[in-house]
Amino acid sequence: QKFVGAGGVLITLGGASAFAAEFGIARRIEAGRPSPQFYAPGPIVQAEILRPVHPIFYGYFDKTVPVRWANGPLLTVQERDREQQVLARFPGGDQSVLSGLMKGANEIRNRPAIVDVPVGQGRVLMFATNPCYRWQNYGEFNMLFNAVMHYNDIQPSQGAN
């Protein structure tokens, strides 16, 4: 927490994103789990980019991008923070499953896929997906690369917790 508060950037991927919420690093973010009826063994789903000017989206020209559902947490961002902190979301529903199986796809409807949370002088960048899972999904790996390469370009926003 000291590292992030002093200006560092913590990047969490997939299930590890629950860590930042549960340990109070990203205090205003909740990380829940899908219901027992939800089943998704790693499908490719659609994500909608909400803040295309954010540095992690350098080189992305489409409003949607295929991402791998990585059994990450179902993130919840407080309504007052959504516009600034939610960078991409899952549209959800069966039509957003591009490849593979997802039973209960409505559970991820409008849930954040990527969140950028200011913390003190730094920030936590939480991916509910895993952009570097094994074969590196071409649709999202560059987001992680951009986050690492351009972390200094990410400007602080209002409401750091």
QUIKA-V37146 format. One record per residue. N is the residue number from 1. RES is the residue in three letters. SS is DSSP state (alpha for helix, beta for strand, coil for the rest). OMEGA is omega in radians with two decimals (999 if undefined). D_LAST is the distance of its C-alpha to the last C-alpha in Angstrom with 2 decimals. Layout:
N	RES	SS	OMEGA	D_LAST
N	RES	SS	OMEGA	D_LAST
This chain:
1	GLN	coil	3.10	11.34
2	LYS	alpha	3.13	12.84
3	PHE	alpha	-3.11	14.16
4	VAL	alpha	-3.12	11.08
5	GLY	alpha	-3.13	9.24
6	ALA	coil	3.09	12.62
7	GLY	coil	3.13	12.93
8	GLY	coil	3.09	14.15
9	VAL	beta	3.06	14.11
10	LEU	beta	3.12	14.36
11	ILE	beta	3.13	16.60
12	THR	beta	-3.08	17.43
13	LEU	beta	3.04	20.60
14	GLY	alpha	-3.10	22.09
15	GLY	alpha	3.12	21.88
16	ALA	alpha	3.12	19.75
17	SER	alpha	3.08	16.79
18	ALA	alpha	-3.13	16.80
19	PHE	alpha	-3.09	16.10
20	ALA	alpha	3.13	12.48
21	ALA	alpha	-3.05	11.88
22	GLU	alpha	-3.13	14.41
23	PHE	coil	3.02	13.44
24	GLY	coil	3.09	9.83
25	ILE	coil	3.05	8.61
26	ALA	coil	-2.92	7.29
27	ARG	coil	-3.05	6.64
28	ARG	coil	3.10	7.41
29	ILE	beta	3.04	10.28
30	GLU	beta	3.14	13.66
31	ALA	beta	-3.13	16.42
32	GLY	beta	3.11	19.85
33	ARG	coil	3.05	23.39
34	PRO	coil	3.11	26.24
35	SER	coil	3.10	29.13
36	PRO	coil	3.14	32.12
37	GLN	coil	-3.13	34.12
38	PHE	coil	3.13	31.91
39	TYR	beta	-3.11	33.62
40	ALA	coil	-3.12	32.72
41	PRO	coil	3.03	34.21
42	GLY	coil	3.13	32.51
43	PRO	coil	2.99	33.53
44	ILE	beta	-3.12	32.69
45	VAL	beta	-3.13	30.86
46	GLN	beta	3.00	29.86
47	ALA	beta	-3.14	26.34
48	GLU	beta	3.11	25.68
49	ILE	beta	-3.10	23.82
50	LEU	coil	-3.13	21.74
51	ARG	coil	-3.04	20.44
52	PRO	coil	3.13	23.53
53	VAL	coil	3.13	22.62
54	HIS	coil	-3.09	19.78
55	PRO	alpha	3.13	21.24
56	ILE	alpha	-3.12	21.43
57	PHE	alpha	3.04	24.03
58	TYR	coil	3.12	26.34
59	GLY	coil	3.09	29.83
60	TYR	coil	-3.08	29.12
61	PHE	coil	3.14	31.27
62	ASP	coil	3.13	31.34
63	LYS	coil	3.11	28.90
64	THR	beta	-3.11	29.27
65	VAL	beta	3.07	29.40
66	PRO	beta	3.11	30.77
67	VAL	beta	3.12	28.45
68	ARG	beta	3.04	29.31
69	TRP	coil	-3.00	27.95
70	ALA	coil	-3.11	27.04
71	ASN	coil	3.08	26.45
72	GLY	coil	-3.14	22.72
73	PRO	coil	2.98	20.42
74	LEU	beta	-3.07	20.29
75	LEU	beta	3.05	16.69
76	THR	beta	3.12	15.41
77	VAL	beta	3.12	12.69
78	GLN	coil	-3.04	12.23
79	GLU	alpha	-3.10	14.78
80	ARG	alpha	-3.09	12.86
81	ASP	alpha	-2.99	10.85
82	ARG	alpha	-3.06	14.02
83	GLU	alpha	-3.12	15.72
84	GLN	alpha	-2.96	13.23
85	GLN	alpha	-3.13	11.97
86	VAL	beta	-3.10	15.26
87	LEU	beta	3.13	17.65
88	ALA	beta	-3.14	20.53
89	ARG	beta	3.03	21.68
90	PHE	beta	3.05	24.69
91	PRO	coil	3.11	27.27
92	GLY	coil	-3.10	28.77
93	GLY	coil	-3.09	32.27
94	ASP	alpha	-3.11	35.38
95	GLN	alpha	3.14	35.84
96	SER	alpha	3.08	32.68
97	VAL	beta	-3.07	34.18
98	LEU	beta	-3.12	35.89
99	SER	beta	3.12	37.45
100	GLY	coil	-3.03	37.73
101	LEU	coil	3.01	37.17
102	MET	coil	3.11	34.33
103	LYS	beta	-3.10	35.39
104	GLY	coil	-3.06	33.10
105	ALA	alpha	3.10	31.49
106	ASN	alpha	3.14	30.31
107	GLU	alpha	3.14	27.64
108	ILE	alpha	-3.09	25.58
109	ARG	coil	3.10	26.25
110	ASN	coil	3.07	23.37
111	ARG	beta	3.10	20.92
112	PRO	beta	3.03	18.49
113	ALA	beta	3.13	20.22
114	ILE	beta	-3.11	17.70
115	VAL	beta	3.08	13.96
116	ASP	beta	-3.02	11.95
117	VAL	beta	3.06	8.19
118	PRO	beta	3.11	6.54
119	VAL	beta	-3.08	5.06
120	GLY	coil	3.10	6.35
121	GLN	coil	-3.10	9.75
122	GLY	beta	-3.10	10.11
123	ARG	beta	3.03	9.54
124	VAL	beta	3.10	10.76
125	LEU	beta	-3.02	13.77
126	MET	beta	3.05	15.01
127	PHE	beta	3.02	18.68
128	ALA	coil	3.07	20.09
129	THR	coil	3.02	23.34
130	ASN	coil	-3.04	24.87
131	PRO	coil	3.11	25.99
132	CYS	coil	3.10	28.08
133	TYR	coil	3.09	29.90
134	ARG	coil	-2.98	33.46
135	TRP	coil	3.09	35.03
136	GLN	coil	3.11	31.99
137	ASN	coil	-3.09	31.87
138	TYR	coil	-3.12	32.81
139	GLY	coil	-3.03	30.76
140	GLU	coil	-3.10	27.37
141	PHE	alpha	-3.12	27.94
142	ASN	alpha	3.07	27.58
143	MET	alpha	3.11	23.98
144	LEU	alpha	3.10	23.21
145	PHE	alpha	3.12	25.57
146	ASN	alpha	3.13	23.96
147	ALA	alpha	3.14	20.47
148	VAL	alpha	-3.07	22.07
149	MET	alpha	-3.01	24.33
150	HIS	coil	-3.09	22.14
151	TYR	alpha	3.11	18.72
152	ASN	alpha	3.13	19.22
153	ASP	alpha	-3.13	19.86
154	ILE	coil	-3.08	16.46
155	GLN	coil	3.08	15.16
156	PRO	coil	3.07	11.61
157	SER	coil	3.14	10.71
158	GLN	coil	2.98	9.35
159	GLY	coil	3.10	6.20
160	ALA	coil	-3.14	3.78
161	ASN	coil	999	0.00
